[in-house]
Amino acid sequence: MDTNKPQNRDHQMSLKLFVVLTRALEAIEKHVTADIKNQGINLTEFSVLELLYHKGEQPIQKIGQKILLSSSSMTYVIDQLEKKQWLTRQACPKDRRVTYAVITPAGKELMDGIFPKHVEAIHHIMGGLNTDEKELMIEQLKKLGYHAESL
């Protein structure tokens, strides 16, 4: 018996699903990243601003966790956004160890212009599925993700 081959169809389908998901995500990310770059901002800066735009001020320490960025990279990105005057740092009045990132009016104006275009680009990228298929895909991917997190 060849030990390099998966034992059964379920194993083969698990491997195929992994490859298909990975390739689909790479293709989607390529287009999303290009769309954001076309707006004159990089993906990491956009991710931080998008979080602040929709969720309001955030502790800088928590932003990295929410957008999956290391703390050393986070400091650099916050510095860059502050230089561009799209966010400011604000000390927490109750805990001096905590600093918040706050979107500025200029940052909000930028996102007011960029975000609707970004939503349209995402809609176009996801155009390979109809609404019902998207709902089913979301449900199935959540199920898969929750299972993987529980391992």
Secondary structure as UniProt FT lines:
FT   TURN            3..4
FT   HELIX           9..38
FT   TURN            39..40
FT   HELIX           43..55
FT   STRAND          58..59
FT   HELIX           60..67
FT   HELIX           71..83
FT   TURN            84..85
FT   STRAND          87..91
FT   TURN            96..97
FT   STRAND          99..103
FT   HELIX           105..125
FT   HELIX           126..128
FT   HELIX           131..150
//
